[in-house]
Amino acid sequence: MSKEQEIISSVDGPVGRIHLNKPEALNALSLSMCQTMLGVLNTWRNDDSIQLVVVTSEGNRAFCAGGDVRQVALSGRDDPVKARQFFSIEYNLDAVINEFPKPYLCLIDGIVMGGGLGISVNGRYRVMGGNTVAAMPETGIGLLPDVGATRFLNDCPGRIGLYLGLTGARLNTADAIYAGFGTHYVPSDQHTALLNALEAGNYKNGGFEMVNRILEDFTMDAGESNLKASRSDIDRLFSEDDLEAIVSTLERDQSELASASLSALERMSPTSLKITARQLTQFSSVSVREALVLEYRLVSQVLLRPEFYEGIRAALIDKDRNPSWKPASLPDVTTEYIDGYFASIGDQELILN
């Protein structure tokens, strides 16, 4: 498959459609895919004939499993500064989506993680099918929740965003909608009918009004959310800002949720956990733009250090699922060490258009 085919853009009447077309890689975003999407959206933003943008995906396994972090890691070992380009383009894409002046709607089913949430949660409408599996699993590969997650995880109810960012917990459709990742539930077998209705809509009186009206006809109740039912326990177990204090709380608690959370944290990169805890608690009020600038600063440091490369090796290259983290434990990750990740990178800071 050629690079040009990984993103298929088309126009049907008032609707511009962007189709993610890399199913063999779960529609993971490559640099060229992000560049293509960015170019298309910048064109359509100023095209009065386009009233609505709809993002769809090929295959039934995944909407978008994230960014192509394996390729980033392979290139980053040779040239970590050049490898920043992927994140620069991806984050600019996320910013354009967040500020897009017309209705922007993603039809989501299957896996949506990391960068897939970046190109959806930052937009206005996130329509989820019944097979959704959503997560921000970056701490498990030596990275950190990015693509605007500093903002959208803090938009989750209570301490749920911190819980999701640290543990990488996976959410079903009802949970994803409760967390705010999704805005509507439309059964998977109705997505084609919804797309047809959107393409046939009359947008003369305003795109948002028309989209809202059509969605009302298709939206259904996603059912009970286990995440919602666990909200009070999550708020209690993750009430502290300090990571070691959270771990101590989990260790003292006898609940199944505490045990599962502790087990998840023990698999993650200690460095990534401490970065994430500070990122999501000390920067909880930032805008999406501010979040992306912060995350680019953090990622720029990640690319200079071994954790990310070890995480990708264990998860995606050797696939032994046995990363050797260095530093190996939370006490070994000092405050001064984490300070270095948050320090300014001067004239290399992210510039958003």
Summary of the structure (lengths in Angstrom):
residues: 353
radius of gyration: 19.9
end to end distance: 30.7
largest distance: 60.5
contacts: 1227
relative contact order: 0.12
helix: 54%
strand: 12%
